[in-house]
Amino acid sequence: MRIWVDADACPRPIREILYRAAERATVQIVFVANRLVQIPRSAYISSLRVAFGQDVADNEIVRRIAPGDLVVTADIPLAAAVLDRGGHALDPRGEAYSPESIGARLSVRSFMEDLRSTGVETGGPATFRQSDRQAFANRLDAWLTARVRRG
């Protein structure tokens, strides 16, 4: 199993957690982006640079994942596609996407896009906090622990 990271918008603290997890759990992690991503030298960490364009990195992740892989992304449509392919998806703030919750998340995203298209200011994402970092680390650890149990 691999961990795929939608790296274009992945916060630095989350990348650092992933670097340590790769070494500790000996799991392959691939950072996918349309720009050069600086990664440490490791047998477990790699990057994949894709062409510029909307959803190019997302489409490449979906094309390459295998059932059981984990994708780290804040992109809700990407998370939905990952779940459809039998993968797992985790938000950088520590929220695990699930088949039960993804429909509601897609609906809220669509609603917010509709509001923005009419000129309503919806604001940006909340400030990334220490509690988000901890929630992500805890969820990642739980996923890695479950992976070890499955063998």
N, C-alpha and C positions, 0 to 999 in steps of 0.2 A: 504494500500500500504506500501511496505517496501523499504528500501535502502539496497542494498547488496554491500559490499566492497571487491574487490579483494585485500586483505590486505597484501599479501606477499611483494609487492613493493610500497605500498601506502605511500607517504611522510608524515612525522610527522605533518607538518602544516595542511595538508588536514585532517588527523585524528582529529586534534583538532577542526577544523571547523565543522566536522561532529558531534563530541561530543556535541558541543554547539547547533547545529541545532536540534539534537534529542530531547534535553530538551525543547528548545524554541517552536518547532513545534509539539511536542509529536508524533514523527514518529519513528517507529521501524527501527533500523539500525543493520545489522548483518555483522561482520567482518569475512571473510572466509580466512583461511590460513592453510598451512601444518606445522605450528609452533604455539607455544603459543603466543597469542597477548594480551598485557596488555591493558585493557580497564577500564574506571572508572565504579564504581558501579552506575547502573541506571536501572530503569524499562524499558528504551527504547533502551538500548545498550546491545548487546550480541555478543559472538564470537562462531564460529564453526570451530573446528580443524579437518582437513581431513588428510588422509594418505599422505605420501610423494609420489611423482611421477609427471611426466610431465602432466599438464592440469587437475590434480585431483581436485584442487580447482575450476578451471573454469567449469569443468563438473558438479560439485555439485551445483554451482550457477545456471547454466542453468537448471538443473533438478528441482530446487526449486522455481525459480522466477514465478511470476504470471504476466499476462498482466497488464501494467501500473506501475510495479515496476521499480525502478531506480538502475542501477549497475554502480559503480564507478570503472573504470579500464583503464589502458593504453594498455591493450592487445586487439589488433584490431580483431583477430578471435573471442575472447570472446564477444566483442561488437557486431559483426555481428550476432552471435548466439542469443544474447539478443534481438536485433532488430527483428530477425526472430520469436521470441517467443512473440512479442508484448510488450516488455519492452522498457525502455529508457536507454541509456548509455552515461556516462559523463566521459571524460578524466580528470585526476587530474590537468591538466593545464587549465581546463575550456572549452575545446572544446566539444560540444555536437555532438555525432555521430548521423547520420541520414541515413535513407534508401537511400537517394540521394547521400551521400558522402562515404558510407562504401565501395562500390565497388572500387573506386579509391584508398582509403586507403589500401585495401587488395592488390591491384596491386603494389603499391609502396613498401609495406612490402615484397612482394614476390620478387620484383626486387632487393631490398637491400639484402635479404637473398642470392639470386643468386650471387650478387657481392661478398659478404663475403665468399661464398663457393669457389670462385676462388682465394681467398687470398687478395682481395682488402680491405684496411682499410677504413671503412665507419664512424668510430668514434662512440661515444656513444650519449646518449641524451644530450640536452642542459642543462645547469645549471638551477635548479629550482629557479625561481625568485619571488620577491614580486608581480610582475604583474601577474604571473601565479596563485599565491595564491588568488589574488583579482578576477581574471577572474573566478576561480572555485567558490569562494564564491558568486559571482553575479549570475552565472548560477544555482547553487544550490538553491539560494533564489528564483529565477524565477520559478524553478520547484516546490518548496514548495508552493509558492504563487498560482500557477496554480492548485495544488492539493487541496488547501483549497477552491478555487472557484468551483471545480468539486464536492466537498463535500465528 
